[in-house]
Amino acid sequence: MTVSLDNALAIAVEHPDRLLDVHFALERLEVLDPRRAQLAEMRFFAGLSIEEIAEITGVTSRTVDRQWRAARAWLGTELTPKPPQ
């Protein structure tokens, strides 16, 4: 089962113990792609819009949107519970 990032973040807010999962997933993303991790932090923790992030980072809104979609997909996969092996 895949969990959307928005749903995963809502779960984290409702269940603070899951907030650590979000934090650790963002740390893993930062190792792989620091720009996308920073963007995800600005969207989730600061609540900035695509346009605000574009202005702050000096890239186009289209680039920010594309990077946000990629970061959201990656984080959604990371936050999806893995079946026991």
C-alpha positions as CSV (number, residue, x, y, z in Angstrom):
1,M,0.0,0.0,0.0
2,T,1.4,3.4,-1.0
3,V,0.8,6.4,1.3
4,S,0.7,9.9,-0.1
5,L,3.0,12.3,1.6
6,D,0.1,14.5,2.6
7,N,-1.5,11.5,4.3
8,A,1.8,10.5,5.8
9,L,2.3,14.0,7.2
10,A,-1.2,14.0,8.6
11,I,-0.5,10.7,10.3
12,A,2.7,12.1,11.8
13,V,0.8,15.1,13.2
14,E,-1.9,12.8,14.7
15,H,0.8,10.4,15.9
16,P,3.8,12.3,17.1
17,D,5.9,9.1,17.3
18,R,5.6,9.0,13.4
19,L,7.1,12.5,13.2
20,L,10.5,10.9,13.8
21,D,9.9,8.8,10.7
22,V,9.4,12.0,8.7
23,H,12.5,13.5,10.2
24,F,14.6,10.4,9.4
25,A,13.2,10.2,5.9
26,L,14.2,13.8,5.3
27,E,17.7,13.1,6.6
28,R,18.0,10.3,4.1
29,L,16.7,12.5,1.3
30,E,19.3,15.2,2.3
31,V,22.1,12.7,1.7
32,L,20.7,11.8,-1.8
33,D,19.4,15.2,-2.8
34,P,20.0,18.2,-0.5
35,R,18.0,20.6,-2.7
36,R,14.9,18.5,-2.6
37,A,15.2,17.9,1.1
38,Q,15.4,21.6,1.7
39,L,12.4,22.2,-0.5
40,A,10.4,19.5,1.4
41,E,11.3,21.2,4.7
42,M,10.2,24.6,3.4
43,R,6.9,23.1,2.2
44,F,6.2,21.0,5.3
45,F,7.7,22.8,8.2
46,A,7.5,26.4,7.0
47,G,4.4,26.0,4.9
48,L,5.8,28.0,2.0
49,S,4.2,28.0,-1.4
50,I,5.8,26.9,-4.6
51,E,6.1,30.6,-5.6
52,E,7.6,31.6,-2.3
53,I,10.2,28.8,-2.5
54,A,11.0,29.8,-6.1
55,E,11.6,33.4,-5.0
56,I,13.8,32.4,-2.1
57,T,15.9,29.9,-4.0
58,G,16.1,31.8,-7.2
59,V,14.7,29.2,-9.5
60,T,11.5,29.1,-11.5
61,S,8.2,28.0,-10.0
62,R,8.1,25.2,-12.6
63,T,11.4,23.8,-11.4
64,V,10.3,24.0,-7.7
65,D,7.1,22.2,-8.6
66,R,8.9,19.5,-10.4
67,Q,11.4,19.0,-7.6
68,W,8.6,19.1,-5.0
69,R,6.7,16.4,-6.9
70,A,9.8,14.2,-7.0
71,A,10.6,14.8,-3.3
72,R,7.0,14.1,-2.3
73,A,7.0,10.8,-4.3
74,W,10.3,9.7,-2.8
75,L,9.2,10.6,0.8
76,G,5.8,8.9,0.3
77,T,7.7,5.7,-0.7
78,E,10.0,6.0,2.3
79,L,7.1,6.6,4.7
80,T,5.1,3.6,3.4
81,P,5.3,0.8,5.9
82,K,7.4,-2.1,4.6
83,P,5.9,-5.6,4.8
84,P,7.7,-7.9,7.3
85,Q,10.3,-10.2,5.7
